[in-house]
Amino acid sequence: METVTIALLLLLAVVVSGLLARLLPLPVPRPLFQIGFGAAIGLVADLRVSLDPEIFFVLFLPPLLFLDGWRIPREELAKDRIIIVELALGLVVVTVVGMGFFIHWMIPAMPLAVAFALAAIVSPTDPIAVSAIAQRVPIPKRMLHILEGESLLNDASGLVCFRFAVAAALTGSFSLSDAVLSFVWVAVGGLATGALLTFAVTRAKDWISDRVGEDTGSQILISLLIPFGSYLLAEELGCSGILAAVAAGLAMSFAETSGRAMAVTRVRRSSVWDTIQYTANGIIFVLLGEQLPAILARARESADVTGNGDPWWLVLYVVAITLGLAALRFAWVWLSLGLTLLRRRDRRTSPNGRIVAAMSVSGVRGAVTLAGVLTLPLTLNDGTPFPARDLAILLAMGVIILSLVAASFALPLLLRGLQLPPEPSRQAEEDRARVAAAEAAIAEIGRFLQSRAEEGRETDLHVAAASGIIDFYRQRIDRLSGEGEAGDLGLRAERIEREMRLAALKAERVELFRRVRKRELGSETARKLVRELDLLETRYAG
């Protein structure tokens, strides 16, 4: 009963904090407000959440990462794949090595292996935090896609480094060859597990739906179970469950181009996933704040570990680590963008400093860092306490909060008035798709009338309704071509018109998905157009 009460209180805290964040005239993003609200709960309420990191990982990360992988434009990932891999893999390794030695130099009482573990767990940026910041700060689309792609992929490299650093602290030994082989297995196995499981489930689901019909509730539940199944199966195989969830989302976006799901299923499923995203994001940040008072209560003991009895030294350490992470990120992004310009033989000799600074500040830490650092073991293999465990947790928590604050307030200043290269217009692509879909709908109306004529069921109402619908689509084609005038539909043909509209909308959708499969239409544009059709079909079918 206590667990249920805590869960309901957390949901209430998400609702209240979201309302207050919108009502109060403060320039504070919702995640920071939720952290503060959670901290207030931890101080004044008799509420103590025992945060089991394993449960935290399984409960929150798979669905959120799955959704990010599902909705991120695949074309943008492919276009910037080199810089994303450089950030997700190269920057993580550089951060672990550079920050590991820096932390050990700054805090000699923290063993080198523990310093590497702390550096590894603060190296991955967090897709949940990046998305939350993007809701308040107008980040340019291409920059946002790079940040999202990086944060989706760098969790595996950071967690593998963290795992080996902890193992080195426990055993006192480290093998580079084992680490490399383990990383390959963890990454490749995780990606393959998520993708294969998703394709297998969607194929089985479509096969069953073709024979017994589609049930909207079941379809939504299946989409909810896929990320958890991918995560748990990958972890059971010793692979990265996080990458499996990401790969499952990417595979889901490919599977959806078949257009097999009903319109009402897509509309309701989208609403369910939007609610899950909002709720899970809110609970993560509220929980982070709720844990803060208990962690700060151990600040004195953590300060004693460093050899400096004053807890204010911990603030200095957090600032130094955050600045060190930002400096390494700035240098790496500068180098990576410079190499990109060189490969493209661009006339510019160096990247724009403000863009590099914005990319550096955008490296926000979040749920992965919090859950990962809490998995530090309590004792070593010989039973002695794990060295500097509470100190590492406190420093990681401080980095999360400070990186959120820095991104929330520095990004608007860095991006204000920044002249970026214009994004390529998608309007021509969208217009071509709308015209092609309208032509497919007109052809379907012709086939519909022909079939009714062959059956001897064609009436004047059929012809009148068809004429009105065709005029509607002709108006779209003419409008996009700069010609024509809209027609008016009669009330007497409403029922027949609705039947024809449903057939025409389905034909539009088939054409859009065909263009996506042929790579003639981008997934982001297709998602927008298909949602419009789904909403119209839901209206006429209701």
N, C-alpha and C positions, 0 to 999 in steps of 0.2 A: 504493500500500500504506500509506503514511503517513497518508493521509486516512482510510482505513478504520480504522486503529489509533486515530486521534484520536476518530473517531465512537464506536467501541466503548468507549474510555476515558470519554468523556462520559456514555454510558449507564450505565456502571458507577458513575461519580461520582453520578449521579442516584439510583441504587439505594442506595448507601452513605449518602449524605447524608440520604435519606428515613428509613432505618433509624435512624441516629444521632439524628435530630431526634425520633423517637418514644421512643428508649431513654433518652436523657439527660434528667434531671429539670430542664430549663431552660425558662423561659417565653418561648422564642424561636420565632417562626413559621418554618415550613419554608423560605420564600423567603430570609429573612435567613440561616438556617443554610446554605443552598445557596450564597449569595454568599460567606460566610466559607469554606466548603469549597473553592469555586472559587479564592478568593484563596490559600488554602494550597497548592493544586495549582500555581498560578502561581509561588509562591515556591520550592517545594522540588523540583518536577518539571521535567524538561527538555521542557516542553510549551508550545508557543507557537502559538495559533490565530490565523491571519490572518483577521480578521473582515471579510469583504466585506459592506458594508451592503446591497447589492442582493440578494445571495444570502440574507442574513439575513431581509430583508423577505419574499422569495418563499417561503422554506422554512418559516418559523415563523408569521408573522402570518396568512396566509389561512386555514389550517385552524382556528386558535384563534378568530379573529373569526367565522368561519362557524359554528362550534359554539356560540359565545355567542349569535349572532343566531338560530340554530335553536332553542335551548332557552329563551331568555328569554320570559316570558309576554307575548304580544302585548297582552292586555287591560291589563296594567300600563303598558306603553309608551303606549298610547292614553290611559289615564286621566291620566297625568302628562306628556303630550306638551308642554304649554306650558313647564313648568319645565325639562324636559329640553332643549328647544330653547334656552331662555334660557341654560342652563349651557353647552351644547355650542357655541353660536355667539357669543352676547353676551359671556360671560365670557372666551372665548378672545381676542376682539378687545380687550377692556379689558385683559387680562393682557399681551398683546403690546405695546400702547402704553404702559401704565403701567410695566411691568417693564423695557421697553426703555430708556426714559428713566432709570429708577432705576439700572439696571446701568451705563449710560454715565456717569451722575453719580458713581457709586461707584468705577468703574474708568475714568477718562478715557482711559487708553491703549487701551481697546477702542473701535474706531470705532462710531458710532451704528448703522450698518447691521448690523454683527456683533452688537451688543447686542440689536437687534431680532430677529435670527436666533436667538440664544440664548433670548430670551424666548418666541419662537414655538415652539421645539422642547420647552421645558419646560412649555408651557401645556396640552397634552393629558394628561388622566389616562389610566391604562392599565387596560383591562378584565381583562387577565391578572393584574396585580398586585392589583386589587380582588377578583377571585375568590379569589386565594390568601389574602388577608387574611381574607376572609369565612369561610374554612374553619376558622379558629382563633378569630375574634372573632364572637360572636352578634349580627350586625348585623340590626336589624329589617327585615322583608321589603320593606316599601315603600321604605325608605331604600336598601336594596341594589338594588332594581330601578331607582330613579332614578340611582344611581351607575353601574350597568351600562349603562343607556340613554345617559347622558351620555358615558361613555368609549367607547362604540361609535361615536358620531357626531362627537365633537370632534376626532378624528384628522385628518379631512379639512380642517377649518378651520385647525387648527394647522400642518399640513404645507403648505397653500397660503400662509399667512403666512410660513412659513419659506422656501419657495421664492422668494417675491418679495423677502424681505430679503436672501437670498444673491445674487439677481440684482442688487439695488441695490448690494451690496458689490462685485460684479464690474464693473458698468458705471458706477456712480456716478449712476444715474437711477432714478426710480420713477414709475409711472403708476397712480393710484388707480382710474381707470375700467377699465384693463386688468386690475387685480387683482380687481375686482368681477365682471367678465365671466368671467374665468378661474375664479373660485370657483364661479359658477353652473354653468359647463360641467363642471367637475371633480366637483361634488357630484351634480347631476342626472344627468349621463352615467354616473357610477359606479353610482348606485342603479339606473338603468334597465338598465345592462349586466348587473349581477349578477342582477336579478330575471328579465329576459327569458331569459338563458341557462339559468337553473335551470328555469324553466317549460318551455322547449323540450326540455331534456335529459330531464326527468321524463316529459313526454308521449311522447317517442320511446321511452324505456325501457319505459313501460307498454304501448305499442303492440306492441313486440317481445315482451314477456313474455306478452301475450295470445295470441300466435301460436306461439311456440316454447317457452313455459314460462319460469319464473323460476329463475335460477341465483343462489344466495345470494352466492357469492364475487364474481360480476360486479356485483351490486347494491351490495355494500360498496365495491368499487373505484370505481364510478361516483360514489358519495357522497364519496369521497376526492378525486376529480379535479375535481368541480364548483368548489370554492373556488379551486383553482389556475387553472382555466380562466377563471373570472370575473375574478380578479386580473390575469392576463396580458393578457386581451382588453381590459380597461378601461385598463390602462397603455399598450397599443398604440394605443388611441384617444385618449390624452392625458387620461384621466379618472382618478378616484381608485380605485386597485385595492383600497384598504382598505375604502372604502364599498361597492365591488362585492362583496367577500367578505361583508360584513355583510348587504347586501341579498339575497345568495344564501342565507344562512342563514335570513333571515325568509321568503323565498319557499319554501324547503324545508319550513318548518313549515306553510305553507298547503298545499303540494302533498301533504304526508303525510296530510292530513285525508281524502283520497280512500280511504285504507285498502287500497290495491292491493297493498302489499308483504306477503309471507308473514310469519307470526309468527316463524319461526326466523330470517328475515332481520333483522327489527327487533331481536331479542334479541342476535344475534351482532354486528350493526352497532353497537349501543349499547356493547357491551363493547370493540369495536375503538376506537371514538371516545373512550371513557373512558381507554384506555391511551395513545392519542395525546395527549390533553390532559395527562395526568400527565407523560408523557415530555417533551413540548415545553416545558411550563412549567418543569420542572426544568432542562432544558438551557439555557434562556434565562438563568436566574438563576446557574447554574454558570458559564456563559460570561461573564456580567457580572462575577462575582468573579475569573475567570481573567484578564480584561483589566485589573483594578484595579492590580496591581503595576507593570505596564509604564507605565500612565498616571501613577501616583504617582512613578515614577522620573524623570518629566519635570517634577515639581512645581517644582524649583528654577528651571528655564528659564521655566515659566509665571509664577512669582512675579516674576522679573526683568522680564517684560513689563508687569506692573502698576506697576512702579516701586518696589515693596517687595521687598527681597531675601529677607525672611523668609517661608518657605513657610507658616508658621502664619497669615499673612494670608489665605491661600486658604480655610482653615477658616472664618474670619470671613465671607468673601464667600459661601461656601456657606450658612452659617446665615442671613445677611442675605437672600439670595435666597429661601430656603425660607420664612422668616418673611414676606417680602413677598408671596409667592404665597399663603400662608395668609391674610394680612390682606385681600388683594383678594378672595379667595374667600369669606371670612367676610362682608365687606360686600355682595358680590353676592348670596350666598345669603340674607342677611338681607333685602335689598331685594326679591328675587324671591319669597320666602315671604310677606313683608308684602303685596306686590301680590296674591298668590294669596288671602290672607285677605280683602283688600279686595274682590276680584272676587266672592268667595263670600259677602260680607257677614257674615263671621264676627264674633262678639262680641269675640274676642281682638284687642287693639290691636297686638300685636307678636308675632313668633314666639318660641318657646322658645329661650333662649340656648344651652342645652346641646345641643339638636338642631342648631342652626346651627353650633356649634363642632364637633360630631361630623361634620357634612357637610363642614366645612372641612378637618379633619384627614384625612378619607377621600380627599382628592385626591392619590392616590398616583401617582407617575411610574414608568415601567418600560420595557418593550422598545421602544416607539415612540420614546421620547426617546433611548434609547441608540443605536438604529440610525440615527435621523435625524441626530443630531449628528455621527456618524461619516461622513456623506455630505458634510460640509463640504469644498469643494475644497482641494487642496494649494496651488494658486497662483491669482493673479489673471489677468486677461486679458493683462496685459503680462509675465507670467512671474515676477513677484515673489511671494514667499511670502504666502499668505492670512493676513491679520493676526489674531493672537491665536487661531489655530485650536486649538492644544493647550490653551490656557487655557479656551476654551469647552467643549472635551470634558471636561476635568477638572471644571469647575464643574457641568456637566450630570450627570456621574457622581455627584458629591457630592450633588446634589439628589435623585437617584433613591434613593440609600441612606438619606439623612436622612428623606425622606418615608416610606419603608418603616418605618424605626425609629419615627418619630413615630406613624404609624397603628397599628403593632403594640402599642405600649405606652400611648398616650393614649386610643385608642378604648375599651378595656375600662373605664378610669376614667370616661370621659364617659358611657358607656351604663349603668354600674352603678346600679341602682335608679331609672333614668329611667322615669317613667310616661308612656307614649305612648298616644295614642288607640287603642282596641282595633281590631284588624284585623277587617273583616267576615268572619263565619264562612262557610266553604265547605261545611260539613257538610250543610246542607239541599240544596244543589246536588248534592253527591255522592250523597246518599241517593236523590234523585229519579232521578238517572242510573242508579244500581244497580237500582232498581225497574223502570225502563223497559227496561233491558237484560235483566233477568230475565223480564219479560213477553214481550219479543221472542224470547227463548230458548224459553219455553214454547210460543209460537205455532209456532216452527220445529219443535219436537218433534211437535206435532200434525200439521203438514204432512208430516213424515217418516213417521209412522205411516200417514197416509192414502195416501201414494205407495206404501208397501210393500203396503198392503191392495189397492190397485188392481192391483198387479203380482202379487198372489196369494202374496206372500212373507211376510206377517205371521204370526208365531208367538207362542206364549205368552211366549217369552223376550223378544221385541220389546216386548210389552205390559208385562212386568214391569220391563224396563230403563227403558222410558219412564216408568213410574210412579215408579221410584226417582229418575230425573233431575228429573222435574217436582216431586217432593217436595223435592228439594234446592233448586230455585228458589223453590218456595212458602215454604220455610223462610226464605230470604233476604227475600222480600217481607214475610212475617209478622214477622220479626225487626225489620225496619226500621219496621214498623207497630205493633210491640209485641205481636204475637200469634203463635200457632202453635208447632209442635214439629217437630224434624228427623226424617226417615225414615232407614232403613238400606238399603244397596244389597247385593244378593246377589252371590256370587262367580260363579255360573253365567252371569250376564248380563254379565260383565265386558267381553267383546269387543264385544258389541252396544252396551253402554253407552258404551264408548270412542268408537265411531263417532257415536253420538248427541251425546255431549259435544262432539266437535269441531264438529258442525253447530251446536250451541247456542252455543258460544263465538264462532264466526264471526258468528252472528246478533247476539250482544251487541255485538261490535265494530262491525258495520254500524250499529247503532242509536246507539252513542256517536259515531261519525264524523258521522252525520246530524245529531246535536244540535250538534256543533261547527260544522258548516257553516251551521246555522240560528242560530248564536250563542246557543243555549240552554245551552251547557256551555263553561266556560273551558278553554283549551288546557292549562293546568297540571294541572287536575283530570283532564282527558281523558287526558293522558300517563300519569298514575299508574294509571288504570283500565285503559288499553290494555296497559300493561306487565304488569299482573296477568294479563290474558287471554292475552297472548303467552306468558308463562311456563307457564300452565296448558296451553295448546295444545301447546307444545313438549314438555311432560311426557306428554300423552296420545298425541301423534303419534310419540314416540320408540320 
